């Protein structure tokens, strides 16, 4: 979904058949300020701008996407007709809160990685919001994993259950997928990872694998398959990320960056 489509859909959902306040309220030129009531990292600017534009509002940002904010900081001023400001309030706030929550979680992981490994998001996104949520993750410093089934061939356990000869399948796949597309294979054991590397995988995903077993996978890669990238995934948290960094892998991926993100506290106040 494009940004303009997003804005239209968000407003249509909230306004429905029409804002009932508009039937009786008088409109006048007004300003509103969006204020932080907790600490966080801002994200969602282009989406908020698109929502404002749909209602003829102008936004003057005091913080930019990726900037940290603290309690009491003014994030933005919004100008326009008071009726339009009131219509936009919840849509603007929800959008900024949702994106900022993801950016906060992403930045936490990236900070803990210390630049030693890449931190990736996943396809565990809310239906219809993948582009939006992955944008927010990027603002927090995370690198996007694949956007969908069309930009990388990942063979998960469910795929592997249908494949009899992995080596033959990978050879066949090379002829069918784009030249620039990589093949990633999900592995739950050292034996599967060895098989996948021998079959010609570009990326090995160590899924819910024990730390010591991941170290064995890395050692094999370093000795025989130096071109292969190794990603770890599955229950990786801020509390245990250092254990994974120390294995020598190239990246970790975590769905929690999106689905466990917590919204900061932000509000909007009208000033006539």
C-alpha positions in Angstrom: 0.0 0.0 0.0 1.4 3.4 -1.0 1.6 6.3 1.4 -1.3 8.2 -0.1 -3.5 5.1 -0.2 -2.5 4.4 3.5 -3.6 8.0 4.4 -7.0 7.6 2.7 -7.7 4.2 4.2 -6.8 5.4 7.7 -9.0 8.4 7.5 -11.9 6.5 5.9 -11.7 3.9 8.8 -12.0 6.6 11.4 -14.3 9.2 9.8 -16.7 6.6 8.3 -19.8 8.3 7.0 -18.8 11.6 8.5 -17.6 13.2 11.7 -20.7 13.9 13.7 -19.0 16.9 15.5 -18.9 18.6 12.1 -22.7 18.8 12.0 -22.7 21.2 15.0 -19.2 22.4 15.6 -17.9 25.7 14.2 -14.7 25.7 12.4 -11.9 28.3 12.6 -8.2 28.6 11.9 -6.3 26.8 14.7 -3.1 25.2 15.6 -2.3 22.0 17.4 0.9 20.7 19.0 1.9 17.1 19.2 3.7 16.5 22.5 5.7 13.6 23.8 4.8 12.4 27.3 7.5 9.7 27.4 10.8 9.0 25.8 11.1 7.5 22.3 12.3 7.5 18.7 10.2 9.3 16.1 9.0 7.5 13.0 6.1 7.9 10.6 6.6 11.4 9.2 5.7 10.8 5.6 2.6 8.9 6.5 1.5 11.6 9.0 2.2 14.3 6.3 0.0 12.4 3.9 -2.9 12.2 6.4 -2.6 15.9 7.1 -2.6 16.7 3.4 -5.8 14.8 2.8 -7.5 17.3 5.2 -5.7 20.4 4.0 -3.5 20.6 7.1 0.1 21.7 7.3 2.6 20.1 9.6 5.7 21.8 11.0 8.0 19.1 12.4 10.2 19.9 15.4 11.7 16.4 15.3 12.6 14.3 12.3 12.2 10.6 11.7 15.0 8.8 13.7 15.4 11.6 16.2 15.1 10.7 19.9 12.5 12.6 22.0 11.9 13.0 25.7 9.0 13.8 27.9 7.7 17.3 27.2 9.3 17.6 23.8 7.1 19.1 21.0 7.3 16.8 18.1 5.3 18.9 15.6 2.8 21.7 15.2 -0.2 21.2 12.9 -2.1 24.1 11.3 -5.5 24.4 9.6 -9.2 24.4 10.2 -10.1 23.3 13.7 -12.7 20.8 12.3 -10.0 19.2 10.2 -7.6 19.1 13.1 -10.1 17.3 15.2 -10.8 14.8 12.3 -7.1 14.1 11.9 -6.2 13.8 15.6 -6.5 10.1 16.2 -5.3 9.1 12.8 -2.2 11.2 13.1 -1.4 10.0 16.6 -2.1 6.3 15.9 0.2 6.5 12.9 3.1 8.2 14.7 2.6 6.0 17.8 2.6 2.8 15.8 5.7 3.7 13.8 7.6 5.1 16.7 6.9 2.0 18.8 8.6 -0.1 16.2 11.5 2.3 15.7 12.1 2.3 19.5 12.2 -1.5 19.6 14.4 -1.6 16.5 16.9 0.9 17.9 17.1 -1.2 21.1 18.2 -4.2 19.1 20.6 -2.3 16.9 22.3 -0.6 19.9 22.8 -3.9 21.6 24.3 -5.4 18.5 27.1 -2.9 18.7 27.6 -2.9 15.0 29.0 -6.4 15.1 26.1 -8.1 13.3 23.2 -7.0 11.1 19.8 -6.9 12.7 16.9 -7.9 10.5 13.1 -7.7 10.7 10.8 -10.5 9.4 7.6 -11.0 7.5 5.6 -11.1 10.8 3.8 -7.9 10.0 0.1 -6.9 10.3 -1.8 -7.6 7.1 -1.8 -4.6 4.8 0.8 -2.8 6.9 4.0 -4.5 5.8 5.6 -1.6 3.9 4.6 0.8 6.8 6.0 -1.4 9.5 9.2 -2.2 7.7 9.7 1.5 7.0 9.4 2.1 10.8 11.9 -0.7 11.5 14.4 0.9 9.1 14.0 4.3 10.9 15.1 2.5 14.0 18.2 1.2 12.2 17.2 -2.3 11.3 17.8 -3.8 7.9 14.8 -5.2 6.2 14.6 -8.9 5.5 12.7 -9.9 2.4 9.6 -7.9 1.7 7.7 -10.9 0.4 7.9 -14.2 -1.4 9.1 -12.6 -4.6 12.5 -11.2 -3.6 14.3 -14.2 -2.0 13.6 -17.9 -2.2 13.5 -19.1 1.4 13.0 -22.8 2.0 11.4 -23.2 5.5 10.7 -26.4 7.2 7.3 -26.6 5.6 8.9 -26.3 2.1 11.6 -28.8 2.9 9.0 -31.3 3.9 7.9 -31.4 0.2 11.5 -31.6 -1.2 13.1 -35.1 -1.7 16.5 -34.1 -3.0 17.6 -30.7 -1.8 20.7 -30.5 -4.1 18.7 -31.1 -7.2 16.0 -28.7 -6.1 18.5 -25.9 -5.6 20.1 -26.5 -9.0 16.6 -26.3 -10.6 15.7 -23.2 -8.6 18.8 -21.4 -9.9 17.4 -21.7 -13.4 14.0 -20.5 -12.4 14.5 -17.5 -10.1 16.1 -14.1 -11.0 19.9 -14.0 -11.3 20.0 -11.5 -8.4 17.7 -13.5 -6.1 19.3 -15.5 -3.2 18.4 -18.8 -1.8 18.0 -19.1 2.0 17.4 -22.3 3.8 16.0 -22.6 7.3 17.9 -25.2 9.3 17.1 -26.6 12.8 20.3 -28.7 13.2 23.9 -28.8 12.2 23.2 -31.7 9.9 20.6 -29.8 8.0 22.9 -26.7 7.7 25.7 -28.9 6.3 23.3 -30.4 3.8 22.1 -26.9 2.8 25.6 -25.5 2.3 26.5 -28.5 0.2 23.3 -28.0 -1.8 24.4 -24.5 -2.7 22.5 -22.2 -0.3 23.5 -18.5 -0.2 22.1 -18.0 3.3 21.7 -20.4 6.2 19.1 -19.5 8.8 19.8 -21.2 12.1 16.3 -21.5 13.4 15.9 -22.1 17.2 19.3 -23.7 17.2 21.3 -24.1 20.3 24.3 -21.7 20.7 26.9 -24.5 20.6 25.4 -25.9 17.4 25.4 -22.5 15.8 29.1 -22.2 16.5 29.6 -25.5 14.7 27.7 -24.2 11.7 29.8 -21.0 11.7 33.0 -23.1 11.9 32.0 -25.3 9.0 31.1 -22.2 7.0 34.4 -20.5 7.7 36.4 -23.7 6.7 34.5 -24.7 3.6 31.8 -22.3 2.5 33.2 -18.8 3.1 30.7 -17.2 0.7 27.6 -18.3 2.7 25.9 -15.9 5.1 24.6 -17.2 8.4 21.5 -15.8 10.1 20.1 -16.8 13.4 16.4 -16.5 14.3 14.0 -17.7 16.9 13.4 -16.3 20.4 16.3 -13.8 20.2 15.8 -11.1 22.7 17.7 -8.1 24.0 18.6 -10.3 27.0 20.3 -13.0 25.0 21.5 -11.2 21.8 25.1 -11.1 23.0 25.3 -14.9 23.0 24.4 -14.9 19.3 26.8 -12.2 18.5 29.6 -14.2 20.0 29.0 -17.2 17.7 30.3 -15.3 14.7 27.1 -15.2 12.7 26.4 -12.4 10.2 22.9 -11.4 11.2 20.0 -12.0 13.6 16.3 -11.6 12.7 13.5 -11.0 15.1 9.8 -10.7 14.6 9.5 -9.0 18.0 10.8 -5.8 16.5 7.3 -5.3 15.1 4.9 -7.6 17.0 6.2 -6.8 20.5 6.8 -3.1 19.9 5.2 -0.9 22.6 3.8 2.5 21.8 5.2 5.6 23.5 2.9 8.2 25.1 2.2 11.1 22.7 -0.8 13.5 22.7 -2.2 16.4 20.6 -3.4 19.6 22.1 -5.5 22.2 20.2 -4.5 25.9 20.5 -7.0 28.4 19.1 
